[in-house]
Amino acid sequence: MKNFLTRTRGRQRLHWTDWLSYLYLLMGLLLMFAPVLWLVLSSLKSEAAISEFPPTLLPYTQKMVKLPGESDDGAVAKLHPVFTVKGTDGKSREMVELRRMGIIATMVDPAQPGQELKINIRERKPVREVSVATGNYTELFGKFNFLQNLNNSVFITVMATAITLLFNSMAAFALSKYRFTGQKAVLLLIVATLMIPPTIILVPAFLIVSGVGLFNSLWGVIWPAVATPTGVFLLRQYMLTIPDELIEAARMDNASEWRIYWKIVLPLSAPALAVLAIFSVMWRWNDFLWPLLVLSKPENFTLQLALNSFQGELTTEWHYLLAMTVITLVPVTLVFAFLQKYIATGIASAGVK
């Protein structure tokens, strides 16, 4: 790996094409991962730090200290903000604010807490330090039923993906290995549905789901999305590369059509099925609009709908919203990381060789 990354076109020094390649790769890396890095670091900021302008990359916060000899207020020690103040001698020193009245703040030196000074707030700068707001994550569990919402999202994603793989592979098997009247018309009709925006069928789909009694049910989210034209077309194109001789040989051995489909076609189509599984997991996990229409009870909400609860009409709890967004990204990221190698294999592979 090291030799691969350090290979250059020039023998003794970097060629100009090497610099161009590294610059191109660096720009691509920044474009892909900079927003994710900003999201993760922002989820570790406090609510006040997120609202600061200009924004900062690291989670900075105001430094707070307790003055020596000061009694605690109850069970929690009283903390004071720390500022940098430039003295008459031109030297800067850290001072603690005791109280503030308008633009005048009463401040003391922590080394000399008995000597109070009146400082104009324009003549001081806050002392900032990196502080991770772990409460953004720990307090989420008290805001809503996280485990229930997670279970709903996992159930919908797993069941919808399994049914999608089954139905789409069966349709693709019929369209690729059988010859019947109207075969091309059926395939053309399936592919043509790709040009129909999903929002157009929301109302009819909602009426059907309500009519069969699946409103406010997780199955009402699953069933309308199990048949996808993209999946049928992808699997059909891949199954065309499977030699018909294998199927004919199985039929000569008295294998049933279901056995041929289950024992021969599906195992050979594993790379394409993995690609469709990745797409299906991403579609179902990130789906928001359709569950928003079908589900109205909080106990049936998915994680995406739970995210929406942090955004109110007048205020938005950005620190919780960002932390929740990071949590919802973790499962689909892990799935993609473990199965991403099948994407290139499923699309570029030529089937049985």
N, C-alpha and C positions, 0 to 999 in steps of 0.2 A: 504493500500500500504506500509506503514511504517513497519507494522508487517511482511509483506511478505518479504521485503528486508532485515530485520534484523533477520530473523529466522536462527537458527544455530542448528547443530546436537548435539553439546555439551550443557550441561545444564548450567554450570557456566562459561565456557570459550569456545573459538572457537576450534572445533575439527580440525584435520589435513585435513579432507575432506572439511571443510569449507574454509580453506586457499586455497586449491587447486581449489575449485569452484570459489572463488573470483578472483584468479589469472587468471584462464581460461577466465572468463567473462571480466576482465580488458584487457587482450590481444586481445580478440575479439573486444572490444570497440575501442581500439587504432587502430587496423587494418582497421576498417570500417570508423572511423571518423577522424583519423589523417590526411589523404590526403585531405579531405574536409576542415578541419580547416586550413591546410597549404595553400590551394587554396584561401580561403576567406581572410586570413591575407595578403597573397602576393598580392592580388588584391588591397589592400589599401596602397601598397608601391609605392614610386616614381620609375621612370625608373632607376635612379642611384642606389637606394637601392636594387632593384632586381638583379642588376649585381654584388653586393658585394660578396666577398668570404673571410672568410666563411659566409654562409648565416645566417640570424637571423630569429627568429620566428615572433617577433613583428616588425611593420613598423617604424624602426628607421631612422632618418635623421640628417644631420649636423645642429647643433644649429647656428642660425644666429641672430645677434643683430645690432642695430643702435647706433652708438656712440653719446653721448650727445653733442649738439652744432654743429653737422655736418649738413650742408644744404642738402635738398632733391635734387635729380637729376630728375628734372621734377616733375611728379605727384607721382612717386614711390620713397619711401625712399631707400637710399643705405644701403644694409645690408652687414655685414662682418661675416665670419666664426669665431667660437670660438674654442679655443684649451686649453688643460691643459698643462702647462709648469712647470717643476720642477726648482725652483730657486737654488741659491748657498747655501742657508740655508737648503736645503733639503725639503722645503715645496712646495706644488703644488698650483698653482693659475690659474684662468682662464684669458686668454689673447685673444685679438682680432687681427686677421691678417689684416693689411692694404694693403700690396702688397707682392709679392714674386718674387725673382730673382734667378733662379736655385734652389739650395738647401738651400738658405738663405731667410728667411721671415722676413719682418719688422712687428713687433707686438707692441701693446700698451696695457696697463692696462686700462680697462674701467673707473676705478676710477681716473686715471691720464692720460688722452688722449694725453697730450702734451709731454710725455716722451716715445720716441720710442726706441725699443730694436731690435737687430739683433739676430735671433734665428735660429739654424739649424733645418730643418724640421724633422730630426730624433729624436730630443729631445722634441718633443711635441706629444700629442695625441688629436684627435678630440673629442669634447664634443658632445655627441649624445642625442637626445630626441625623444620620441614617437611622430610621426606626421602622421596623416591620410591623404593620398592623395585622397581627394574626387573628384579631377579633373579627375581621371581615369574613373569615372562614368558620371560626368556632361559633359565632353568633348566628350563622345561617340556620343551624338546626333548631333554634328557638323561634325563627321567623315563619317556618312552614314545615310540613311533614316531608323532610327530604327523602327518607328511605321509601316512603310510599310513592312519591313522585318518581324516584329512581326505578322502583319496581315496575311502575306503569310504562316508563320509557323502554326498559329492557324487554318487557313482555311484548309490547307492540313491535319493537324492532326485530326481535327474534322470530316471532310468529309470522310477521309480514314477510320477512326475508325467506323463511322456510317455504311458505306457501307460494311466494313469487318464483322461487327456483323450481318448484314442482310444476306449477301451471305453465310457466313459460317454456320449460324444457319439454313438456309434453306437446305443446303447440309447435315448438321448433322441430321436434322429431317428426311430427306428422307432415309439416310443410317441407321438410328436407328429404325424407326417405319414402314418401308415398306419392303416387301419381293419381290425381283425381280431377274431375271436371271443376273448373273454377279455382284451381290452386293458385294461379298467379293473381287472380282477382282478389282472393282472400288476403294474400300477402300484401298486395298493393293497398287494400283497405286498411290493414293493420299499420303499415308504414305511414299512410296518409293521416292517421290520427295524431302523428307527431306534430303536425302543423296546426292542431287545434289547441289554443291556450287553455291551460287547466282551469282558469277562472270562469270560463264559459260553462263548464259542466258542474260547477259548484252547487247551483240551485237544484238542478235535477237530481244530482247525487244526494243532496241533503234530504230532498223529499222522499227518495227511495229508502234511505236509511231510517228516516222517521216512520215511514209506512210499515216497515218490517219490524219495528220495535227495537232498533239498535241505537237509538238516541241516548246519549249519556252512557254508552257502553264502549269498552276498549275495542270490541270486535267491530263496532261501527267505524272506527278509525282504520282497522286493518283491512277489511274486505274490499272497499272500493279501490284500493291501490295495489292489489296483488297481481293484476295482469298489466304488464307494461309493454308497449310496442318496442321500446328500446331493447328490452331483454329478449323478446321473441326474435327480433331481427339479428341481434348479436349471436344468440345460440344457434339460430338457423344457419347463418353464414359459417359458423364453426363446424356444425354437424355435416355440412356439405363436403368437408374435407375427409370425413370418415369413409373409408372404402365400402361400397355396397356389397363387395364380395364377402366381407365379414358377416353381414346381416343375412345374405343368402346361405352361407355355410351354416349359420345358426338355425335357420329355418329348415334346412335339410336334416339337421339333428333333432327336429321336432321341438324346437324351442318356441314358446309362445311369444306373442308380440310384446307383452308386458315384460317377460324375461329378457328379451332382446334389448328393450329400452332400459331396464333396470341394471342388467348385468354387463352390457356391452357399451351402449351409447353413453350412459351417464358417466361411467368411469373414464372413458376416453375424452369426455367433454369437461373434465375437472378444471382445467385452466380457465375456460370460458365461464364456467359456473362460479369460480372464485372471483372473477372480475365482476360478474353480475351481483354476487354477494356483497362485495365492497360497495358498489353503487347503491344497492338496496339499503344497506346499513346506514350509509350517509344520508340517503333520501328520507328514510323513516325516522332516524334519530333527530335530524334537524327540521323535520316538518313542524310547521307552526299554524298555518292558516286553517287546514282541514281539522286538526284537533280542536282549534279554537271554536269552530262552528259546531262540532259534534259534542264536545264535552263542556258541561257547565258546572258540575259539582267539583269542589276543590279536591276531594279524595280521588278523583279520576284524572287529575291534571298530570301532564307529562312535565319533564324538567323545563322544556321550552315554554310551556304555559306558566310554570312557576316563576320563570325569569320575568315574565310580563307583570307579575304582581309587585315588583319593586319599582315600577314606573307608574306614578300617580298622575292625577290631572294637573296638579300644581307643582309637585316636587318629585324628584327622582333620587332614590338612594343609590348613587353611582358606585359607592364602595362595595355594597352588597351585590349589585348587578354585575360588576366586573369580576368579583370573586366567583359568583355563580356561573358566569360564562366560562371561566377557566375550568371549573369542575365539569361542565357539560362537554367541553372539548376533549377531555382526557380519554373517555372510552372510545370515541370514534377515531382518535389519533392512534391509539394502541392497535385497533383493528386494522387501520390502514398501514401501520408500520410493519405488522406481522404478515400481511397479505399483499403488500404492494408489489412484490416480485412477480406475482401472477398476472399483473396487468399487462406487462410487456409480453409475457409468455402466452397469455390467452389471446391477445390481438395478433401477434406476429407468428405464432406457431402454425405450422402447416398440418397439424393433426398427426395421424399415424404415418411414420416414415419407414 
